[in-house]
Amino acid sequence: MRRISAIFIAACMVVIAGALGAVLYLGLRVDATTSAIVAIAALTAMALYNTISNRLRDRDDLGDQIADLSRGTADLARQVAELGRRLNGVEARVESTVTRARGADDPIAAEIGELGGLVRQIADTVAAHEAALQGESVMRPVTAMPSHDFQPAPAMPAPPEAPLALSESDAVSGTRRFAGLSREGIGELIGRAADANRIDLYLQPIVTLPQRKVRYYEALSRLRTEESDIIPAGDFIDYAEAVGLMPKIDNLLLFRCVQVTRRLQLKSRDVGLFCNISASTLTDAGYFRQILDFMDANRALANALMFEFTQEAYRSFGPMENEGLSALAERGFRFSMDHVTDLRMDPKELADRWFRFLKVPAKLLLNKAANAQSDIHPEDLADLLARSGIDLIAERIENENMVVDLLEYDVRFGQGFLFSAPRPVRAEALHGASDGDKPSAEDVSEFVGAGA
């Protein structure tokens, strides 16, 4: 049909051109050569116009077809993504259910076995004592009891190891918590620890959910006293802030974080590190200038090293703190927020200030009553943050039930004592020890010690 139309149009153009030449030659008495040239020119012009108009029309039709195809492809991609997300959720639920079902029987059987053993040992001990008492009652007081008449009670088994602590403060045992010291004395103790390089670095993994593959580490500080007591950051940071020692401590820990990040990057460029910084460090001109110079020399680690601030500190930021954030962001570094106490926040504002991670306690996400008055519903938080380029990390995860519930909220990363307690970084790892195996959440053998 299209070919017939083209032939018809071409014939019409030839007829029109011939008619124009005939009019010039017969009616206007123009010579034959000029009439022929004018007819050919008219035919050429009409042919060009027809060709160009056909191509423009074909281009518009092709554009409409491509747009329809793009919309269809986008719809198909969204449907496939939704199916994949639902399938992953179903697989995670099934795996968690199977894991809980398998793990529910073994601990109960083991506890029943231990209780049975203890009951038998207690019965044997009571029977032995009872036999000894009966023997003493029928014998003379001066007669010694034969050695074979009394069997000492079997030794009781050693108590099991203490269960894994569920919070950072619980994890640190044997700590005197500055007992009996004034605020001035506590400040002096912290100052001596900083001068003696007794502010230790601990690492806690952040894993992907539900795969539980190590994706990041958080660097935590611990103060080691002269008596080798270990004090967590939550117990000494407020005192250190009060006496102005936090910039010095942050400077020391940041240097160690850079060392650890370099080692991590040699093993896997997919693993990063979160380094906590106090707001007072951003306003200390001397120490912050040193930090900026140090970060200038380590711009290559910008994709692997993130600076972390608390929600309380972020809300108290003034012009100087924001200027410090901008200076770090200009060097390619990005930020994270932790110690979140409520969800009243603007993700776009956080993204504009170069925050790329938000750590929210698992209990806060799962507390429906507390979130009823929140600006953001927890079920929508991960998607809302993702649209602004921010990843949600659920922290302080303590049991498997929390993991199952968090998967319903599309949480991709988790941190907590369920996966691993914070573990101290080995001194040789900070001074160029050999490379060793790739670190994992269960055994960060290259960087950390055996326990926290």
Secondary structure, DSSP 8 states (H G I E B T S, - for coil): -HHHHHHHHHHHHHHHHHHHHHIIIIIS---HHHHHHHHHHHHHHHHHHHHHHHHHHHHHHHHHHHHHHHHHHHHHHHHHHHHHHHHHHHHHHHHHHHHHHHHHHHHHHHHHHHHHHHHHHHHHHHHHHHHHHHHHHHS-TTS---GGG----------------SSHHHH--S--TTTT--HHHHHHHHHHHHHTT-EEEEEEEEEETTT--EEEEEEEEEEE-TT--EEEHHHHHHHHHHTT-HHHHHHHHHHHHHHHHHHHHHH-TT-EEEEE--HHHHH-HHHHHHHHHHHHTTGGGTTTEEEEEEHHHHHT--HHHHHHHHHHHHTT-EEEEES-------HHHHHHTTEEEEEEEHHHHH-TTTTTT-SS-HHHHHHHHHHTT-EEEEE---SHHHHHHHHTTT--EEESTTT---EEB-GGGGGT----S---SS--TTTB-S--
